[in-house]
Structure formats: C-alpha cells, structure tokens
Amino acid sequence: MPWSAKAQELLKSQYSAVGAASQAALGEAVAVLEAASGNGAEVSELLDRFGSRRDIAGQYVDAYQQYCWPVSSIEDYKLAPFHILSTESGAHVDKDRIWHMETLAKVCRALDNGNSLLLATPYKVVNVTDPESQEDGVRWWEELTGSGGVGMVVKPMDFVTRGRKGLSQPAVKCRGREYLRIIHGLEYTALENLERLRSRALAAKRFLAIREFVLGVESLERFVRKEPLRRVHECVFGVLALESEPVDPRL
C-alpha cells in the first residue's frame, strides 16, 4: 500500500523532516565551503565530504518519495498478495510456493478490469545449487530494486521446510540498497556503518520468525476446523506476545 495512506504521520514527523533538514543544512554547508574555496582556503577535503553527504540526503528523499502517491479513494490502493492464507478447504500449507503464486495470479487476472485492487506479484524461481540460476536471481533483484522496487522476499519452495535443525525460517527479506537508506539512516552505506550493521546478531530474530510462523499456521488450521474462537485467539495472542520481544524492529 502507498505510504501516503498507511504511514502519513511517520512521513511527516520522521522521513520528510529528516530529508528536508538534511538537504537544507548540508546545502548551506556546501555553499559556505564553496565560497571559502573560492577565496583560496584549503577546504577541498571538507567540500568533498559535505558534497557527498548532500547528495546522499537527496537519495534519501528520492527513496521514500517513490512509495508515496495521492490517495483519495479505494481505487488508489493496490495490493499484491503472495500466498493464500486459507480457504474453507484448508490452510494450504501443503502446497508449494509456485501453486500459491500462480493461483493468486489467476484470481488477479479474473478480477482485472483496468482498475483492480489486486495485482499479481512477480516472482522468480532460483535453483540455489546452480550458479547460473543464482546469478539470474541476483540480476532480477538488482533490476527490481534499481527501478524503485523495495526488494524481494526469499522463501523455500515448500511452504513448510525442515532441515537438520528443525523448521527452516519461512522467509527472508532482501531489501534494496536505497530502501535500506530509509531504514538504517542516510549514511548507512559508509564503510564504518556497514561494518557495524554486518556484526549484528540475527539468531534471536530468526528464532522469533519461526515461532510466529508456527503459531500463525496453527491459528489458521484451528479456524478452518471451526474450533471455538478462543482457541484461534490463543495463537493470535501468542504472536502478539512474541511481537513485544525486545528485538531490533529494523531487522
């Protein structure tokens, strides 16, 4: 959904405020340094540094503006589904990812009247044991994020996948470079900041995702079996409790 609909206050109080203040302050700093350089002061290193920071501030503004557009009615919303939670016949966790994506694409095509709320989600199947397929997947991601896409979500082919250590993480977000600038800050691409980000521990978040996934599937299966709502809500409240765990929300 457009940020201008779901996160207006966040846009006003955080993203746009940071972008406007950064561009104004850094623009003034560059102007002063350029004037000093024109008067013979040796400020070339400072000028390069602040010029780079000014450009980064512009990239930051460009990044969040890609996800904003005017919203005045339901026709301005677009939703791109990526799996079927459940139907009356079951929760469909026994179906692989292609089944979910293709079934949803059929629904989107059937509803397409030029102004449909639903959009078929593009996807790419990658064989992780084939180098060529891996490279093809990387290129697809780079093209997607390079043209303004947020990123992609990497998932195993089977909806529920088990490894040697039990359940595998159901999905991993792979956001694009410029979208991460919104999440981690304007200058996250500086080498010292990248090193700090790479050193973060992800095990807690990974374990949390698996537990939430299990509870989510259980709640759907209980709902489809028409169990009492209190039984469904047990799982839902379990997920809400896990969401309160002190884990970095940017992960």
C-alpha positions as CSV (number, residue, x, y, z in Angstrom):
1,M,0.0,0.0,0.0
2,P,1.2,3.6,-0.5
3,W,2.9,5.1,2.5
4,S,0.8,8.2,2.0
5,A,-2.1,6.1,3.1
6,K,-0.7,3.8,5.8
7,A,2.1,5.9,7.4
8,Q,1.2,9.6,6.9
9,E,2.3,10.6,10.4
10,L,5.6,8.8,10.0
11,L,6.2,10.5,6.7
12,K,5.6,13.9,8.2
13,S,7.3,13.5,11.6
14,Q,10.3,11.4,10.6
15,Y,11.1,10.8,6.9
16,S,10.2,14.2,5.4
17,A,11.5,16.1,8.4
18,V,14.9,14.3,8.3
19,G,15.1,14.8,4.5
20,A,14.2,18.5,4.5
21,A,16.5,19.3,7.4
22,S,19.4,17.4,5.9
23,Q,19.1,18.9,2.5
24,A,18.8,22.4,3.9
25,A,21.7,22.2,6.3
26,L,24.1,20.3,4.0
27,G,23.2,22.6,1.1
28,E,24.1,25.6,3.2
29,A,27.3,23.9,4.4
30,V,28.4,23.2,0.8
31,A,27.6,26.8,-0.3
32,V,29.8,28.1,2.6
33,L,32.7,25.8,1.8
34,E,32.5,26.6,-2.0
35,A,32.7,30.3,-1.1
36,A,35.7,29.6,1.2
37,S,37.4,27.6,-1.6
38,G,36.8,30.4,-4.0
39,N,38.6,32.8,-1.6
40,G,41.6,30.5,-1.5
41,A,41.0,28.5,1.6
42,E,42.1,24.8,1.6
43,V,38.8,23.1,2.2
44,S,38.8,20.6,-0.6
45,E,38.5,17.6,1.7
46,L,35.7,19.1,3.7
47,L,33.9,20.2,0.5
48,D,34.1,16.7,-0.9
49,R,32.8,15.2,2.3
50,F,29.9,17.6,2.7
51,G,29.1,17.4,-1.0
52,S,28.8,13.7,-0.8
53,R,26.6,13.9,2.3
54,R,24.3,16.4,0.5
55,D,24.0,14.0,-2.4
56,I,23.1,11.2,0.0
57,A,20.4,13.3,1.6
58,G,18.9,13.8,-1.9
59,Q,19.0,10.0,-2.4
60,Y,17.2,9.5,0.9
61,V,14.4,11.9,-0.1
62,D,14.1,10.2,-3.5
63,A,13.9,6.8,-1.8
64,Y,10.9,7.4,0.4
65,Q,9.1,9.6,-2.2
66,Q,8.9,6.5,-4.5
67,Y,6.4,4.9,-2.2
68,C,4.0,7.9,-1.9
69,W,1.2,8.9,-4.2
70,P,-2.2,10.7,-3.7
71,V,-4.9,8.5,-2.0
72,S,-8.4,9.7,-2.1
73,S,-10.5,6.5,-2.6
74,I,-10.2,2.7,-2.6
75,E,-9.2,2.9,-6.3
76,D,-5.9,4.4,-5.2
77,Y,-4.9,1.3,-3.3
78,K,-3.0,-1.6,-4.8
79,L,-2.4,-4.9,-3.0
80,A,0.0,-7.6,-4.3
81,P,-0.8,-10.9,-2.5
82,F,1.9,-13.6,-2.3
83,H,0.2,-16.5,-0.6
84,I,-3.3,-17.8,0.2
85,L,-3.8,-17.9,4.0
86,S,-6.7,-20.3,3.9
87,T,-10.0,-21.2,2.3
88,E,-12.8,-23.4,3.5
89,S,-11.0,-26.5,2.4
90,G,-7.8,-25.8,4.4
91,A,-4.8,-23.7,5.2
92,H,-2.9,-24.9,2.1
93,V,0.5,-25.2,3.9
94,D,0.9,-28.5,1.9
95,K,1.1,-26.5,-1.4
96,D,4.4,-25.2,-2.7
97,R,5.2,-21.5,-3.4
98,I,4.5,-21.8,-7.2
99,W,1.0,-23.1,-6.5
100,H,0.3,-20.1,-4.3
101,M,1.7,-17.5,-6.7
102,E,0.0,-19.0,-9.8
103,T,-3.3,-19.4,-8.1
104,L,-3.3,-15.8,-6.9
105,A,-2.2,-14.7,-10.4
106,K,-5.3,-16.4,-11.8
107,V,-7.5,-14.6,-9.3
108,C,-5.9,-11.2,-10.2
109,R,-6.3,-11.8,-13.9
110,A,-10.0,-12.8,-13.4
111,L,-10.6,-9.5,-11.5
112,D,-8.6,-7.3,-13.8
113,N,-10.9,-4.7,-15.2
114,G,-8.3,-2.0,-15.6
115,N,-8.7,-0.7,-12.1
116,S,-8.4,-3.8,-9.9
117,L,-7.4,-3.6,-6.2
118,L,-5.3,-6.8,-6.6
119,L,-2.0,-7.0,-8.6
120,A,-0.3,-10.3,-9.5
121,T,3.0,-10.4,-7.7
122,P,6.1,-11.1,-9.9
123,Y,8.3,-13.9,-8.7
124,K,11.5,-15.7,-9.7
125,V,12.3,-19.4,-9.0
126,V,16.1,-19.8,-8.2
127,N,17.9,-23.1,-8.0
128,V,20.4,-22.4,-5.2
129,T,22.6,-25.3,-6.3
130,D,23.0,-23.8,-9.9
131,P,25.5,-20.8,-10.2
132,E,23.8,-19.6,-13.4
133,S,20.4,-19.7,-11.7
134,Q,21.8,-17.8,-8.7
135,E,23.3,-15.1,-10.9
136,D,20.0,-14.8,-12.8
137,G,18.2,-14.3,-9.4
138,V,20.7,-11.6,-8.4
139,R,20.3,-9.8,-11.7
140,W,16.5,-9.9,-11.3
141,W,16.8,-8.4,-7.8
142,E,19.1,-5.7,-8.9
143,E,16.8,-4.7,-11.8
144,L,13.8,-4.7,-9.4
145,T,15.4,-2.6,-6.8
146,G,17.2,-0.4,-9.3
147,S,13.8,0.6,-10.8
148,G,12.4,1.6,-7.4
149,G,11.2,-1.7,-6.0
150,V,11.5,-2.2,-2.2
151,G,13.2,-5.6,-2.6
152,M,12.2,-9.3,-2.6
153,V,11.3,-12.0,-0.1
154,V,13.3,-15.2,-0.4
155,K,11.4,-18.3,0.6
156,P,12.0,-22.1,0.3
157,M,9.9,-23.8,-2.4
158,D,7.9,-25.8,0.2
159,F,5.6,-23.8,2.4
160,V,6.9,-25.7,5.4
161,T,10.5,-26.8,5.2
162,R,12.5,-28.8,7.7
163,G,16.3,-29.0,7.9
164,R,18.7,-30.8,10.2
165,K,17.9,-28.4,13.0
166,G,14.2,-28.4,12.6
167,L,11.9,-25.9,10.9
168,S,13.6,-23.5,8.5
169,Q,12.9,-19.8,8.6
170,P,9.8,-19.3,6.4
171,A,11.1,-16.2,4.6
172,V,13.9,-13.6,4.5
173,K,13.5,-10.0,3.3
174,C,16.2,-8.8,0.9
175,R,15.6,-5.1,0.6
176,G,17.2,-2.9,-2.0
177,R,20.1,-0.5,-1.3
178,E,18.1,2.7,-1.4
179,Y,15.2,1.4,0.6
180,L,17.7,0.4,3.3
181,R,18.8,4.0,3.4
182,I,15.3,4.8,4.8
183,I,15.5,2.0,7.4
184,H,19.1,2.5,8.6
185,G,19.7,6.2,8.0
186,L,21.1,8.4,5.3
187,E,24.7,7.4,5.7
188,Y,24.4,3.7,6.3
189,T,26.4,2.9,3.2
190,A,29.5,4.5,4.8
191,L,32.1,1.7,5.4
192,E,32.1,2.1,9.1
193,N,28.3,1.9,9.3
194,L,28.2,-1.2,7.1
195,E,30.7,-3.0,9.3
196,R,28.6,-2.2,12.3
197,L,25.4,-3.5,10.6
198,R,27.1,-6.7,9.5
199,S,28.1,-7.5,13.0
200,R,24.5,-7.7,14.4
201,A,23.3,-11.0,15.8
202,L,20.3,-12.3,13.8
203,A,19.7,-15.6,15.7
204,A,17.0,-14.1,18.0
205,K,15.1,-12.6,15.1
206,R,15.3,-15.8,13.1
207,F,14.0,-17.9,16.1
208,L,11.2,-15.4,16.6
209,A,10.1,-15.6,13.0
210,I,9.9,-19.4,13.2
211,R,7.8,-19.3,16.3
212,E,5.4,-16.7,14.9
213,F,5.1,-18.8,11.7
214,V,4.2,-21.9,13.6
215,L,1.6,-20.1,15.7
216,G,0.2,-18.4,12.6
217,V,-0.3,-21.7,10.8
218,E,-1.9,-23.3,13.9
219,S,-4.3,-20.4,14.2
220,L,-5.4,-20.8,10.6
221,E,-5.8,-24.5,10.9
222,R,-7.9,-24.1,14.1
223,F,-10.1,-21.5,12.3
224,V,-10.7,-23.7,9.3
225,R,-11.6,-26.6,11.6
226,K,-14.2,-24.3,13.1
227,E,-12.8,-24.6,16.5
228,P,-14.0,-22.0,19.1
229,L,-12.7,-18.5,18.5
230,R,-10.9,-18.6,21.9
231,R,-8.8,-21.4,20.5
232,V,-7.9,-19.3,17.5
233,H,-7.2,-16.3,19.7
234,E,-4.8,-18.3,21.8
235,C,-2.4,-18.5,18.8
236,V,-3.1,-14.9,17.8
237,F,-2.3,-13.6,21.3
238,G,0.9,-15.8,21.3
239,V,2.0,-14.0,18.1
240,L,1.3,-10.6,19.7
241,A,3.3,-11.5,22.8
242,L,6.2,-12.5,20.6
243,E,6.0,-9.2,18.7
244,S,6.7,-7.5,22.1
245,E,10.0,-9.2,22.4
246,P,12.9,-6.7,22.5
247,V,14.3,-7.3,19.0
248,D,15.6,-4.6,16.6
249,P,12.4,-3.8,14.5
250,R,14.7,-2.8,11.6
251,L,15.7,-6.5,11.0
